[in-house]
Amino acid sequence: MPESGRVMIEDMQLPVTLGVYAHELKLPRTVSVDLSFDYAIGAFPVEDHISQAVDYEEIEKSFQEIAAECSYNLIETLAERLLRKTLENLKIQSASVTVKKRGALGSAGIVAVSVSGKRE
């Protein structure tokens, strides 16, 4: 039985008002979010029941709330807030969040920011 494990949630689509220029703030845009996290030691599910695991739907809902609660100037700020929320879950020891924004630069398809952290 594993002591720990890594979970990956990829390409979560979040509508968010994000940018520093007026044309970016007219309408919400969709960003793509990748999340990976490690269970805290001893928190990996030992039974096949949702109460033993991190509820992915709860994570999705909390990310949607954070994306909708205000407009963000920086993709870095959004990534940091998503990471901080993830680490509030006591079953999670460490996590990484990547936020990808399409169309930020004319010469690049995607601009992305990745942040990582551990629960203290």
C-alpha positions as CSV (number, residue, x, y, z in Angstrom):
1,M,0.0,0.0,0.0
2,P,1.5,3.4,-1.0
3,E,2.2,6.0,1.7
4,S,1.7,8.8,-0.7
5,G,0.6,9.4,-4.3
6,R,0.4,12.1,-7.0
7,V,-2.8,13.2,-8.6
8,M,-2.9,15.2,-11.8
9,I,-5.8,17.2,-13.1
10,E,-5.1,18.7,-16.6
11,D,-6.7,21.2,-18.8
12,M,-9.3,22.5,-16.4
13,Q,-11.1,25.4,-18.3
14,L,-11.8,28.5,-16.2
15,P,-13.4,31.7,-17.4
16,V,-11.6,34.7,-15.8
17,T,-11.2,38.4,-16.4
18,L,-7.4,38.7,-16.7
19,G,-5.0,41.2,-18.2
20,V,-3.5,44.7,-17.8
21,Y,-4.8,46.2,-21.0
22,A,-8.3,47.6,-21.6
23,H,-9.0,45.2,-24.5
24,E,-8.1,42.2,-22.3
25,L,-10.6,43.3,-19.6
26,K,-13.7,43.7,-21.8
27,L,-14.8,40.1,-21.6
28,P,-13.7,37.1,-19.6
29,R,-11.4,34.8,-21.3
30,T,-10.8,31.1,-20.7
31,V,-7.6,30.0,-19.2
32,S,-6.4,26.4,-18.9
33,V,-5.2,25.1,-15.5
34,D,-3.1,22.1,-14.7
35,L,-2.9,20.9,-11.1
36,S,-0.8,18.2,-9.6
37,F,-0.6,17.4,-5.9
38,D,0.9,14.9,-3.6
39,Y,-1.1,13.4,-0.8
40,A,0.3,14.0,2.7
41,I,2.0,11.0,4.2
42,G,-0.7,8.6,5.6
43,A,-3.5,10.5,3.7
44,F,-3.5,8.3,0.6
45,P,-6.9,6.5,0.3
46,V,-6.9,3.0,1.8
47,E,-10.5,2.4,1.0
48,D,-12.4,2.9,-2.3
49,H,-14.5,5.7,-0.9
50,I,-14.6,9.4,-1.8
51,S,-14.4,10.4,1.9
52,Q,-10.9,8.9,1.9
53,A,-9.7,11.0,-1.1
54,V,-9.4,14.6,-2.2
55,D,-12.7,15.5,-3.9
56,Y,-11.7,16.7,-7.4
57,E,-15.2,18.3,-7.8
58,E,-14.6,20.5,-4.7
59,I,-11.2,21.6,-6.2
60,E,-12.9,22.5,-9.4
61,K,-15.6,24.5,-7.6
62,S,-13.1,26.4,-5.5
63,F,-11.0,27.2,-8.6
64,Q,-14.1,28.5,-10.4
65,E,-15.0,30.7,-7.4
66,I,-11.4,32.1,-7.3
67,A,-11.5,32.8,-11.0
68,A,-14.9,34.6,-10.7
69,E,-14.3,36.6,-7.5
70,C,-12.4,39.4,-9.1
71,S,-10.4,40.5,-12.2
72,Y,-6.7,39.8,-12.2
73,N,-4.0,41.9,-13.7
74,L,-1.4,39.1,-13.6
75,I,-1.5,35.4,-14.5
76,E,1.0,35.0,-11.6
77,T,-1.5,36.3,-9.1
78,L,-4.2,33.9,-10.3
79,A,-1.8,30.9,-10.1
80,E,-0.7,31.8,-6.6
81,R,-4.3,32.1,-5.3
82,L,-5.2,28.7,-6.8
83,L,-2.1,27.1,-5.2
84,R,-2.8,28.6,-1.8
85,K,-6.4,27.3,-2.0
86,T,-5.2,23.8,-2.9
87,L,-2.8,23.7,0.0
88,E,-5.6,24.5,2.5
89,N,-6.7,20.8,2.0
90,L,-5.1,18.9,4.9
91,K,-4.8,15.7,2.8
92,I,-2.5,17.6,0.4
93,Q,1.2,18.0,1.2
94,S,2.5,19.7,-1.9
95,A,1.1,21.0,-5.2
96,S,1.9,22.6,-8.5
97,V,-0.4,24.8,-10.5
98,T,0.1,25.9,-14.1
99,V,-2.1,28.5,-15.6
100,K,-2.1,28.9,-19.4
101,K,-3.3,32.0,-21.2
102,R,-3.9,31.9,-25.0
103,G,-3.4,35.0,-27.1
104,A,-1.3,37.0,-24.7
105,L,1.4,37.6,-27.2
106,G,1.1,37.8,-31.0
107,S,4.2,35.6,-31.5
108,A,3.4,32.9,-28.8
109,G,0.4,30.6,-28.8
110,I,0.4,30.3,-25.0
111,V,1.9,32.2,-22.0
112,A,2.0,30.0,-18.9
113,V,3.0,30.4,-15.3
114,S,3.7,27.5,-12.9
115,V,3.9,27.8,-9.2
116,S,4.7,25.1,-6.6
117,G,4.5,24.9,-2.8
118,K,4.2,22.8,0.3
119,R,1.8,22.9,3.2
120,E,3.6,24.0,6.3
